[in-house]
Amino acid sequence: MPMIRLTVPIGVLTDQGRATIQRDLAAVLLRWEGAPDTAFFRAQAWSYLTELPEGVQKTAEDDAPRFLVEVTVPQGALSERRKEGLVEEATATVLSAAGLSPAEAPRVWVLVDEQPEGTWGAGGSIVRYADLVALAKGERADA
């Protein structure tokens, strides 16, 4: 059950980008996690957009906007190759939503947080990675 959160200064996304970024990032996350493209798994991929008030984000150098993408997945859900692909595609998705070129990629940070086994709860019980894998296999078989 993945979660993705984008934190940006208010006003830096294009109108179109702001309208689509949450679903776009959730789709990127599910794709790299290898989850089936089903209504159930899409509903479990939570996506947040946090817009910071003007003037609260700075660096020691300049005031150009920075973008923080925080990804939370069960431990073991992403191989190194999948993490690399996720970071690359999430970065491109954010840049597109802000109308920026790939040259601006260093302004996008993607942090992948792997939730240790036994520490993710949903629906009143612990969610185990093996259960998610079995569920995904069942969803693929049903498709």
trRosetta pair geometry for C-beta under 8 A, 3 or more apart (Angstrom, degrees):
i j d omega theta_ij theta_ji phi_ij phi_ji
1 44 4.6 -98 -127 173 84 114
1 45 7.7 -155 -163 -78 53 43
1 46 7.8 34 166 -1 90 98
1 74 7.2 76 34 -35 63 105
1 120 6.8 166 52 166 110 135
1 122 5.9 64 10 -38 173 156
1 127 6.0 8 5 131 123 168
1 132 6.9 -132 -25 -105 69 132
2 26 7.9 153 94 -145 109 69
2 29 4.9 -169 127 152 149 127
2 30 6.8 -162 41 -75 136 61
2 33 5.6 -134 -42 -59 141 154
2 35 7.7 -131 1 -23 118 143
2 44 7.4 88 33 123 61 89
2 45 5.3 6 69 -123 94 79
2 46 7.6 -161 104 35 53 67
2 71 6.9 -18 -168 -168 108 88
2 72 6.8 157 -158 84 58 58
2 73 4.9 -11 -109 -98 93 83
2 77 7.2 -178 -75 140 102 160
3 45 7.5 175 -89 -163 36 47
3 46 4.5 -9 -117 67 85 102
3 47 7.6 -177 -160 -76 55 37
3 48 7.5 20 180 -3 96 103
3 71 7.4 156 85 -157 54 44
3 72 4.5 -1 57 55 100 105
3 73 7.9 -165 29 -66 62 50
4 25 4.9 -151 118 141 144 114
4 26 6.1 -164 37 -85 124 56
4 28 7.9 82 -89 69 172 98
4 29 4.9 -149 -43 -52 134 147
4 45 7.3 7 7 178 103 89
4 46 7.4 172 28 93 59 57
4 47 5.1 -7 67 -114 93 77
4 48 7.4 -171 98 28 49 69
4 69 6.6 -11 -170 -171 97 92
4 70 7.2 159 -155 83 48 51
4 71 5.2 -7 -106 -105 82 73
4 72 7.7 -161 -72 24 41 67
4 90 7.6 -147 -152 -123 136 129
5 47 7.5 168 -83 -161 42 46
5 48 4.2 -7 -115 63 85 109
5 49 7.8 -174 -157 -74 60 22
5 50 6.4 25 179 -5 103 111
5 69 7.3 157 81 -155 48 45
5 70 4.6 -10 58 57 99 100
6 21 6.3 -71 40 147 162 126
6 22 7.6 -134 22 -90 119 65
6 25 6.2 -163 -39 -52 121 167
6 47 7.8 12 0 -176 96 90
6 48 7.1 -175 29 93 60 61
6 49 5.4 -11 65 -115 99 66
6 50 7.0 -176 92 30 48 71
6 67 6.7 -19 -162 -170 95 96
6 68 7.2 149 -155 82 45 53
6 69 5.4 -13 -100 -101 74 73
6 94 6.6 176 -133 -106 129 111
7 50 4.4 -18 -107 73 77 110
7 51 7.9 178 -154 -81 52 22
7 52 6.5 55 178 -36 92 105
7 67 7.4 155 77 -160 56 47
7 68 4.4 -7 54 60 104 105
7 70 7.4 35 -7 -5 105 106
8 12 5.3 -130 169 56 115 120
8 13 6.3 80 110 -38 161 100
8 49 7.5 -28 23 -165 106 86
8 50 7.5 144 23 83 58 60
8 51 5.9 -25 74 -113 80 65
8 52 6.9 -149 102 14 30 90
8 65 6.6 34 -164 179 84 124
8 67 5.4 -3 -96 -114 92 79
8 68 7.8 -167 -64 29 53 68
8 94 8.0 179 -77 -157 125 109
8 98 7.5 -162 -143 -84 144 119
9 12 5.1 78 70 -21 87 124
9 51 7.2 35 157 -165 18 71
9 52 5.1 -52 -106 65 50 101
9 54 6.8 73 -174 -107 105 47
9 56 7.6 170 -114 53 90 79
9 57 5.1 -119 -72 32 106 132
9 65 4.7 -122 28 -122 121 107
9 66 7.8 83 -18 41 103 56
10 51 4.3 78 -88 165 76 113
10 52 6.3 -133 -21 73 78 44
10 53 6.2 3 0 -117 128 27
10 54 6.0 -73 55 -52 108 71
11 51 7.9 104 -8 -165 52 124
11 54 7.2 17 16 -81 130 99
12 65 4.3 113 -109 -129 153 175
12 67 7.8 -146 108 -75 142 97
12 98 5.4 -9 145 -133 89 111
13 17 4.2 -139 -175 100 95 115
13 18 4.2 127 106 -64 129 82
13 21 6.3 -75 -139 -33 146 144
13 97 5.1 -24 -141 147 102 96
13 98 5.4 -75 -106 -91 52 64
14 17 4.1 93 49 6 82 108
14 18 6.8 -149 84 -8 41 83
14 97 6.5 -151 32 176 88 46
14 98 6.7 151 -15 -141 80 18
14 99 4.7 98 -51 -37 119 111
15 18 5.9 -54 -148 34 27 109
15 19 6.5 26 153 -19 61 109
16 19 5.7 -59 -151 35 31 112
16 20 6.4 -6 163 7 67 115
16 97 7.7 -141 100 -137 72 62
17 20 6.5 -80 -143 50 25 89
17 21 5.4 41 169 -55 70 107
17 96 6.8 172 -105 116 111 65
17 97 2.9 127 -158 -166 113 67
17 98 6.0 178 157 -51 171 33
17 99 6.9 -119 -27 -31 140 76
18 21 6.3 -30 -121 2 23 116
18 49 7.6 109 -151 -174 72 161
18 97 7.1 123 -50 -179 39 106
20 23 6.0 -70 -165 51 61 101
20 24 5.2 61 143 -29 90 114
20 97 7.1 -149 74 -110 87 106
21 24 5.5 -61 -139 41 29 114
21 25 6.0 25 165 -17 68 108
21 49 6.3 93 87 -93 118 127
21 93 7.2 127 -140 151 75 100
21 94 7.3 61 -144 -108 118 58
21 97 4.4 56 -88 -128 110 157
22 25 6.2 -55 -145 37 25 105
22 26 6.4 25 155 -17 61 108
22 47 4.0 141 -171 118 83 125
22 48 7.3 73 -124 -51 112 3
22 49 5.4 -89 -70 -35 106 109
23 26 5.6 -54 -145 38 33 113
23 27 6.2 35 155 -21 66 105
23 47 6.8 -171 -70 47 30 158
24 27 5.9 -57 -152 35 28 111
24 28 6.5 31 150 -20 63 105
24 93 5.2 173 137 -161 119 125
24 97 7.1 -179 58 -66 150 121
25 28 5.4 -49 -148 33 36 115
25 29 6.4 38 154 -20 66 104
25 47 5.5 137 79 -137 105 127
25 69 7.1 -155 -142 -138 134 119
25 90 6.2 56 -134 -131 90 90
25 93 5.9 157 -82 118 71 148
25 94 7.7 45 -84 -64 114 82
26 29 5.7 -54 -150 36 32 113
26 30 6.4 29 154 -16 65 106
26 42 7.2 84 137 -154 124 69
26 45 4.1 123 -167 127 101 119
26 46 7.4 -156 -110 95 118 9
26 47 4.1 -94 -57 -46 106 130
27 30 5.9 -54 -145 38 31 109
27 31 6.2 35 155 -23 64 107
27 42 7.8 3 -89 -122 73 97
27 45 7.8 124 -63 111 33 159
28 31 5.8 -57 -149 34 28 113
28 32 6.5 13 159 -7 64 109
28 86 6.7 120 148 -141 97 68
28 89 4.9 -175 -149 120 119 118
28 90 5.4 151 125 -78 150 70
28 93 5.7 -104 -47 -32 150 154
29 32 6.3 -65 -148 43 27 100
29 33 6.0 25 156 -19 65 113
29 45 5.9 157 82 -154 119 121
29 47 7.9 -180 14 -85 137 101
29 71 6.3 179 -115 -133 117 114
29 73 7.7 -169 -171 -74 107 113
29 86 6.7 53 -111 -140 54 115
29 90 7.6 50 -64 -81 76 115
30 33 5.6 -59 -142 40 29 111
30 35 4.5 -76 -160 56 84 117
30 37 7.0 110 131 -94 132 67
30 41 6.1 116 -140 142 127 113
30 42 6.9 -30 -68 -94 165 59
30 45 5.1 -67 -58 -75 108 153
31 34 7.8 33 167 -68 29 30
31 35 7.9 -69 -59 44 19 78
31 89 7.6 -60 77 103 129 166
32 78 6.7 24 138 -120 101 108
32 82 4.9 134 176 -171 89 88
32 83 7.8 117 163 -78 131 22
32 85 5.2 178 -119 96 115 107
32 86 3.9 168 117 -74 171 92
32 89 6.9 -176 -52 40 125 134
33 73 6.3 -167 -106 -130 117 135
33 77 5.3 -15 -143 165 96 112
33 78 6.4 -65 -106 -74 64 87
33 82 7.1 100 -91 176 28 137
33 86 8.0 59 -47 -86 65 129
34 82 7.1 -64 -29 -115 101 142
34 136 7.5 65 116 175 84 155
35 41 4.5 172 160 -171 124 145
35 45 7.5 -178 62 -61 158 118
35 136 5.7 -114 -133 -117 62 123
36 41 5.7 146 68 0 70 150
36 136 5.6 162 -8 -158 97 78
36 139 4.3 -167 48 110 149 117
36 140 4.9 -158 -85 -70 132 76
36 143 6.4 -156 -167 -40 133 139
37 41 7.2 -105 -115 69 18 124
37 42 7.2 43 -160 -54 57 105
38 41 5.1 83 56 16 82 98
38 42 6.8 -150 90 -5 38 90
38 139 4.8 -125 4 -176 155 124
38 142 7.9 53 -109 77 148 114
38 143 6.7 -122 -79 -80 111 110
39 42 5.8 -58 -142 40 29 111
39 43 6.2 30 159 -22 65 109
40 43 6.0 -63 -155 35 26 110
40 44 6.7 17 152 -16 63 110
40 135 8.0 -121 127 164 140 115
40 139 6.3 -133 55 -108 128 133
41 44 5.6 -57 -148 36 38 111
41 45 6.7 40 154 -27 67 103
41 136 7.1 60 -85 -107 135 85
41 139 6.5 104 -31 160 115 174
42 45 6.0 -55 -151 27 34 111
52 56 4.9 -127 170 67 114 118
52 57 5.4 91 96 -32 156 111
53 56 5.3 74 67 -12 81 123
55 58 7.9 2 -174 -52 49 101
57 63 7.9 115 98 -155 73 69
57 65 6.9 59 93 -133 137 61
57 66 6.1 -145 167 39 131 97
58 63 6.0 -37 -120 -106 75 74
59 62 6.0 9 58 49 110 53
59 63 7.6 -165 27 -83 78 30
59 64 7.7 -19 15 47 124 77
59 66 7.0 106 -51 -39 112 134
64 107 6.4 -90 124 -111 113 137
65 98 7.4 -156 90 -150 138 144
65 107 6.8 73 98 173 61 135
66 107 5.2 -136 -117 -171 60 82
66 108 7.7 172 -169 -82 62 32
66 109 7.2 15 175 1 107 102
67 94 4.9 140 153 170 157 142
67 98 7.1 -121 -66 -36 138 147
67 107 6.1 71 14 129 89 84
67 108 4.4 -16 70 -110 114 74
67 109 7.1 172 89 26 60 62
68 109 5.4 -10 -114 66 66 100
68 111 7.2 -1 -170 3 90 109
69 90 5.1 159 148 156 169 131
69 91 7.7 -129 11 -73 144 56
69 94 6.4 -122 -54 -55 123 141
69 108 6.7 22 -5 -177 111 95
69 109 7.0 -171 30 94 72 50
69 110 4.4 -16 71 -110 113 75
69 111 7.1 170 88 24 58 64
70 111 5.1 -12 -113 64 68 103
70 113 6.7 11 -174 -2 89 117
71 86 6.8 48 -92 154 174 136
71 90 7.4 -106 -56 -79 127 164
71 110 6.7 21 -8 -177 115 92
71 111 6.9 -178 27 89 74 51
71 112 4.8 -20 70 -112 114 64
71 113 6.6 171 86 25 55 71
72 113 4.8 -22 -102 75 72 105
72 114 8.0 160 -153 -94 53 18
72 115 5.8 53 -178 -40 96 108
73 77 4.2 -120 159 62 120 139
73 78 5.7 80 83 -16 158 110
73 112 7.0 -20 19 -166 110 93
73 113 7.6 146 24 81 62 55
73 114 6.0 -31 74 -112 81 64
73 115 6.8 -157 93 12 28 90
74 77 4.8 102 64 -37 78 118
74 114 7.1 17 137 -162 22 76
74 115 5.5 -53 -109 63 42 99
74 117 7.3 60 -172 -89 97 61
74 120 5.9 -84 -96 1 90 156
74 127 7.3 -110 -84 112 130 103
74 129 4.4 168 142 -90 139 97
74 132 6.4 164 15 19 156 153
75 114 4.2 86 -98 160 67 110
75 115 6.1 -123 -28 77 79 43
75 116 5.3 26 -25 -113 141 35
75 117 5.6 -86 53 -37 120 73
75 129 6.7 -94 69 -53 63 144
76 114 7.5 111 -5 -163 44 127
76 117 7.5 28 0 -62 123 104
76 129 5.2 67 66 -177 124 166
77 114 7.3 -179 30 -129 92 95
77 129 6.6 -138 -61 -135 84 115
77 132 7.7 -23 -98 98 110 146
78 82 4.3 -139 -155 96 77 118
78 83 4.8 101 145 -62 124 79
78 86 6.6 -39 -138 -9 139 144
78 112 6.7 -88 67 -169 155 143
78 114 7.3 -133 39 -90 102 109
79 82 4.7 96 48 9 74 102
79 83 7.0 -131 95 -6 39 86
80 83 5.6 -52 -148 33 32 113
80 84 6.5 33 154 -19 65 104
81 84 5.8 -54 -152 35 30 111
81 85 6.5 27 153 -15 64 107
82 85 5.7 -54 -146 40 34 111
82 86 6.1 38 154 -23 66 106
83 86 5.6 -55 -146 36 29 113
83 87 6.3 29 156 -19 65 105
83 112 5.5 -87 -138 -11 107 171
84 87 5.9 -54 -147 36 29 109
84 88 6.3 26 156 -17 64 109
85 88 5.7 -57 -146 39 30 110
85 89 6.0 17 162 -9 68 111
86 89 6.3 -62 -140 44 24 100
86 90 5.8 23 163 -17 65 113
86 110 7.2 -179 122 161 87 147
86 112 7.0 87 93 -87 138 127
87 90 6.0 -56 -137 40 23 108
87 91 6.2 27 159 -22 60 110
87 110 4.4 179 -128 71 79 144
87 112 7.4 -81 -66 -37 99 116
88 91 6.0 -60 -153 34 24 112
88 92 6.6 20 154 -14 62 108
89 92 5.6 -53 -146 39 35 111
89 93 6.2 40 153 -23 67 106
90 93 5.6 -54 -147 35 32 115
90 94 6.4 31 155 -18 65 104
90 108 7.7 -177 117 160 83 130
90 110 5.1 107 85 -105 135 138
91 94 6.0 -56 -150 36 29 108
91 95 6.3 27 155 -17 65 108
91 105 5.4 46 168 -143 130 94
91 108 4.5 144 -133 97 83 142
91 110 6.2 -95 -58 -30 87 124
92 95 5.8 -54 -145 38 31 111
92 96 6.3 33 156 -20 64 107
92 102 7.2 -9 -109 -101 83 92
93 96 5.8 -56 -150 36 28 112
93 97 6.4 26 154 -18 63 108
94 97 5.7 -57 -148 37 32 111
94 98 6.4 15 157 -6 66 110
94 108 5.0 141 79 -121 141 135
95 98 6.0 -69 -149 46 29 101
95 100 4.5 -98 -158 76 79 96
95 101 7.0 -58 177 92 125 10
95 102 6.4 90 140 -89 168 44
95 104 5.9 148 -126 74 111 106
95 105 6.5 -42 -64 -85 140 65
95 108 6.5 -89 -53 -34 87 143
96 99 7.5 35 -175 -72 31 30
96 100 7.9 -93 -55 48 19 65
98 104 7.9 -109 90 106 128 149
100 104 4.1 -61 166 48 127 152
100 107 7.6 -72 161 56 166 133
101 104 5.7 111 63 -2 63 97
102 105 5.6 4 -174 -40 59 111
104 107 5.1 -31 171 21 84 120
104 108 7.6 77 124 -17 81 96
105 108 5.9 -62 -160 33 49 106
115 119 5.5 -144 175 83 92 103
115 120 4.8 80 129 -61 145 109
116 119 4.9 57 70 11 83 128
117 128 6.6 36 -156 -138 93 75
117 129 6.1 -74 -105 -1 95 110
118 126 5.8 -6 -143 -162 51 142
118 128 7.3 17 -71 -99 57 82
119 126 7.9 19 -34 -137 10 104
120 126 6.9 96 74 -159 54 66
120 127 4.8 -57 107 57 102 100
121 124 7.4 -32 175 -177 108 6
121 125 6.4 -168 -147 103 86 19
121 126 5.4 -53 -95 -94 77 47
121 127 6.6 155 -120 -2 22 84
122 125 7.4 -31 67 61 49 60
122 127 5.0 21 24 -39 104 128
123 127 8.0 91 31 -65 98 103
127 131 6.5 -127 -166 69 64 128
127 132 6.7 57 168 -52 105 106
128 131 4.5 93 66 1 87 106
128 132 7.3 -156 96 -6 48 84
129 132 5.5 -54 -153 35 38 113
129 133 6.4 39 151 -20 69 102
130 133 5.6 -50 -148 34 35 113
130 134 6.4 35 153 -17 65 104
131 134 5.7 -53 -148 38 32 111
131 135 6.2 35 152 -20 65 107
132 135 5.5 -53 -145 37 32 114
132 136 6.3 34 154 -21 65 104
133 136 5.7 -53 -148 34 30 111
133 137 6.5 31 152 -19 63 103
134 137 5.7 -52 -150 35 32 111
134 138 6.4 32 151 -17 64 106
135 138 5.6 -57 -151 38 32 113
135 139 6.3 34 151 -21 66 104
136 139 5.6 -51 -145 35 33 112
136 140 6.4 34 154 -19 65 103
137 140 5.8 -53 -150 35 32 111
137 141 6.4 32 152 -20 64 107
138 141 5.6 -54 -146 36 33 112
138 142 6.3 31 155 -19 65 107
139 142 5.8 -56 -148 36 31 112
139 143 6.7 43 151 -36 62 101
140 143 5.6 -46 -154 16 35 118
